[in-house]
Amino acid sequence: MNLEVNIKHKQGDFCLEAEFHCTESALGIFGPSGCGKSTLFRAIAGLDRPPRGHIRLDGKTLFDADRKIFIPPHKRNIGLIFQDARLFPHWTVEKNLRAGEGITGNKPSYDFDDIVDLLNIRELIDRSVDDLSGGEKQRIAIGRTLLAHPQLLLLDEPVTGLDASLKIQILPFLAKVHQALKLPTILISHNLGEILQLTNQLLLMRNGSIVGNNTLDKLVQNPATLQELKDADLTNIIRGRIKAHNPSRGTTEVETLNNPDQTIRIELVDHLSVGSEISIGIAANQIALSTGRIETISIRNQLAGSVVQIVHASDRSVCHIETQAGLLFAEITPGTAQDFKLGVGSNIWVLFKSMATKHL
């Protein structure tokens, strides 16, 4: 994806001024309600026409105010997924899915059966959409959009309004779609945890402006952008490969891709086969620090590390630690830094429970 946006768009008392360039395959747009995320979504999608600026996708100009160029939504080749599924209520699942076929005229790299299998909806295709759960409806909406073979997938709060159990159904499918189809994806959300299940490349927004554009680990190294993340649950991401399952102990052993000799124990995920790659999330506020390894404690994940940076914001401090599993960050109080005499180069142990990990 090569997306270039530089627009100014005023709606009543609200003004969006957004300028950014993204070359990553996936991007999360994050910020509080009312910050301009959906306004930006509508501008990229072509649902709104800003009075100033330009938008370019993969070298093609979608909008340019000065040159009076405006490509309408149906010609932008962008797949849109909203908070509500927007299905045809009196049609079957299959008919809803096939409504997306051939819309863009693009040469397909996948077909109907590929999408049905990818989204695990084969048993639903003969049913009426009125009989589906909210999570199932959203999967059908995703499938219909994918069958149009878009150049870019743009999602605006796709799981907002679903309960936790339904969100668990949808979010893994979004990551699976992105990885399997190599489809550039932009996910808009006010929930950082939802975004991190897809990507750690973030665009931070506040009051109509872009206030940060980087990976999460880079953003939390900067006091200004750390402050912008004050309402977010900061999460470390470790990439690994499943080494073994231990059902009797309720854990799965994962060797980190960064260092296969480093093993992390997570909650049992024995539905995944040994050798499968996995992404693990560990909340920064679930990490404890120690000056040494502790044997008489139930916390089994204990990683030796060295402090590389401590960043202070008004509401918290974040300690960045280089470990055998990679760079991790832990939320601490200023008192912890003082009591442990932490500074750059300090040796420290990172501790977290298997129950504190999340399979992303």
Secondary structure, DSSP 8 states (H G I E B T S, - for coil): --EEEEEEEEETTEEEEEEEEE-SSEEEEE--TTSSHHHHHHHHHTSS--SEEEEEETTEEEEETTTTEE--GGGS-EEEE-SS----TTSBHHHHHHTTTTSS----SS-HHHHHHHTT-GGGTTSBGGGS-HHHHHHHHHHHHHTT--SEEEEESTTTTS-HHHHHHHHHHHHHHHHHHT--EEEEES-HHHHHTT-SEEEEEETTEEEEEEEHHHHTTSHHHHHHTTTS--EEEEEEEEEEEETTTTEEEEEESS-TT-EEEEE--TTS-TT-EEEEEEEGGG-EEESS--SSSS--EEEEEEEEEEEE-SS-EEEEEEETTEEEEEEE-HHHHHHTT--TT-EEEEEE-GGGEEE-
